[in-house]
Amino acid sequence: MSLIKSAVKPTDPRFKAFPFLSGHGAERIFLSLSAEALHDKEQRDALRKLFHDFQHIFSKDSQDCGVTDLHTVRIPTDPNAQPTFVRQYRIRLAAYESIQEILDKLLQKQIIRECNSTYNSPIWPVLKPTGKWLLTIDYRPLNKQVPLSRWRMIHLDQELAKVNGACFFSTVDVANGFWTMRVDPSDQYKLAFSFGNRQYTWNHYLLGIRTPQLSSTSFSTKP
């Protein structure tokens, strides 16, 4: 017997067993809904109770992410180095409204905040195939000041041996996983960027800084 990862839409009638799941989180949650999985009623009831008891951990939308207290991200730079301040590039006017909407939502979620920093990195809106705009930031100058992090690689054969004989397997897709880690307040000013006539920085971590592998891996491996 196994749990099979499955992307199921909320309109699927099998979701009636989990009425508390809705929105973005419901679309992404993986349930064992194959014909072979959880055919035992006692196991189905136990899984239903598990989801109900922990319904608060499921994201309601793409920006609904939790915050861990296991790890705080540091961005080490040479204290004698000059701040990396790069003026904002000229960006397409078509992106302005969408980028402002993104920033407003991030402000509301307290993922970013307004600031006044000696650092600045330019944003670069990217048009996705869906027609929506993606906010990216060019942190290349800053990354040149950040030491390259390294993390030990696990031995796959050794890890697979640990689950020998197991009947149930699960995976976790953390909603915007980098945002679940806070940036140390003493380093937040280094992540500053500008849009319009305002400057912002990140309270939470984001993809694009040179240390993500170390930060995310060290966080995910903590007990």
N, C-alpha and C positions, 0 to 999 in steps of 0.2 A: 504494500500500500504506500502511496506517495502523495505529496502535495504538489500539484502542478501549477506553475505560475501562469496566470491567465489575465489578460486585460479585458474586463467586462464592463459594458456600458450600464448606467443606472436604469435604462429601459428594459434590461434583461429581466424576465420574470423571476429568475433565481435570486435577484436582489431583494425580493420581498421578505426573505428570511432575515435580512439585515436592514430594517427600515431606517436606522439611525445613520446609515452611510449615505451621503449625498454630495453633490458637487464634484469639484476636482478630485478630492480624496477618494470618492467612490469609484471614479474612473480608473484610478491608478492602483487601487488595492488589489492584491492578487489572492484569490480564493481557490480552494481545491474544488472545482466545479466539473471535473471530468466524470464520466460515467463510472470509472473505477475507483475514484477517490472518495473517501469518507462515506462509504455505503452503510456504515454502522450508525444507527440513530444515536446511540450514546455519544459517539465521537462528534457527530454533527452538533448535538446539543452543547457539548463542551466547547467546541470552537465558536459557536454562536455566543455563548456566555463570555468567552474570552474577548471577543470583539466588542461586546456590549460593555464589559467592565473597563475596557481601555479605549473607548471611543474618542476620548479627548486627545489621543495622540495622533489621530488621522488628520491630515491637512484638509482644510475646506477649500483652499484655492492655491494657486501657484506661489503666493507670497505668505501663506500661512505656515511658517516653520517654527519649530521649537528652538530653545536656546539651551545649550549645555553649560553646566558649571564645572565640567571636567577639564576644560582646556581653554586658555586664553592665548590668542595669537600675538606674538611679538614680531616686529619688523625691524631687525637690527641693521643699523647703518653706522658708518664712521662718523662719530660726533664732530670731527674736524672738517667733514666734507660740506661743500656748499649745497643748500637746498636745491632740489631739481624743480625748477619752475619753467614750464612750457606753456606758452600762450595757446588759447583755444584755436583749433583749426577752423576754417570756414566750413560749415556744414550745410547740407541741403535744407532749404526752407520747408520742404515737404515733411521733414522729420520733426520739426519743432513741436507741434501739438502733441504728437505721440510721446516724445521724450519728456515733455512736461508732465503728462499724465503718469508716466512711469515714476518720475521723481516725486510727484505728489503722493503716490501710493507708498513709496519707500519711506517718505517722511512720516506718513500716517502710521506705518508699522514700526517706526523708530529704527529702521535699518540704516538710514542715513540721517544726517543733521546738517544744518547750516553751520558754516565756520568762517574763520578768517585766518588763513595759513600762508606761510612763506613758501610752501610747496604747492605745485599745481600740475596736474596731468590732464591732457586734452581728451575729451570724449570723442567717440567715432561711431555714430549711429549706423547700423547695418540693417538693410532691408531683407527680411526673411522671405522665403518662397511663399509663405502664407499671406504676404502683403503687409505684415506687421513689422514694426521697427524694434530692433534689439539694441539696448544700450551697452556699448563696450567702451573701455577706457584704455588709452595707450600708456601703459606704465613702463615702457622700455627704459627710459632714462632712470627712473627710480630703481628698477630691477638691477641695473648695473652697479648700484651701491649696496645691494643686498647680497650677502654671502649665499652661495649655492648650498641648499640643504640636501642631505642624503638620509636614506632610511634603509634599514636592513630588509632584504627580501626574504620572504618565507619560502620554505621548501614545500612545494605542492604535494609531493608524495607523502611527506610526513603529516600534512594537514588532512589529506584524504584518509589516512590510516586512523585518524581520531574519530571519524564518523562511521567506521566499519560496523555493520550490523544495525545501524540506525534505520528507523522506519519512517520518520517524518523529517522533512527538510523545509526550511523557510529562508526567504531572502527579504531584505529591507531596502526599499528605495527611499532615501531620505530626501524630503522636499527641499530643494535648494540647499543641499548639505553644507556648503561653505557658510551660508548665512546662520547656521546653528552655532557658530563659534563667534564670540565677541573679540574684537580687536582691543588690545591693551590701551587704555585711555592715553597713556604717554606716547603712543605711536600713531594714534588716529590722524593727527595733523598731516602726516606724510602721505596720506591717501587722498588728499584734497583734489577736487576737480571743479570746473566751472560750467555753468549753463546760464544763458541770459546775463543778468547782472548780479548773479548770486554765486557764491562758492559753497560747496558741500563737501562732506567727508563721510566715511563709513564708520558706523558703530559696530557693524558686524563684518565678518570677513567676506572676501569675494574672490572669484576666479580671476587670475591674471597677475597676481603677485608671485614672486619667485619662490616663495616658501610653501605653496599649497600642499605638495605631496607629504612633506614632513608634518604639517599641521593636521591635515585630515587623517593621515595614517596614525599618528600618535594619539589623536582623539579617539578614533574608532577602535583602537586596541586596548584602551584603558578599561579595566573591569567596572 
